[in-house]
Amino acid sequence: MTPVDALPTVAEIAITLAGFIGLIVVFKPVSAASWSEEERARVGFVLILCILVLLCSLLPFALDGLQLSEAITWGLPLFIFAAGNLFLGANMLIRVKTKRIRIQFPLISWPILFAWIVLNITLLFSSVGTLLPFSSGLLLMGLLWNLMIGAITLTALMAQTMENDSD
């Protein structure tokens, strides 16, 4: 299986992860108005991660159908993905620094977030062809990393929701 063959499966997993977030939102026993800022931020974070994964895993097929150059077919999704993730990462780090979000699993989360930021900087440079060539494999690695971060954030949201509901 090539990285290109795996992209539709990655898109399906992103849709599933977004669906789990939807279930949490629907079945949370309190109204959305009583959600903490941290819970709302986690829901938004995972949804945006899923949208980025979905968009950037399907965009190469659309661009390839237009018979554009490989630089555009792979460079544009890499750029959108990396820029979106770096924006999300900066936003999350600002929220952590201002104590609006707690890191639930610090021994796992900090190394993963650090590697995620380094990976996205690599993807950004790759998107313009300066560091590594435009690569479906590199895009797939970034997409899978996002899904892992989304799953960890979903787990943290569920832990936080159960903690808040027991109070």
Secondary structure as UniProt FT lines:
FT   HELIX           3..27
FT   HELIX           32..34
FT   HELIX           37..65
FT   TURN            66..67
FT   HELIX           70..97
FT   TURN            98..99
FT   HELIX           106..127
FT   TURN            128..129
FT   HELIX           136..166
//
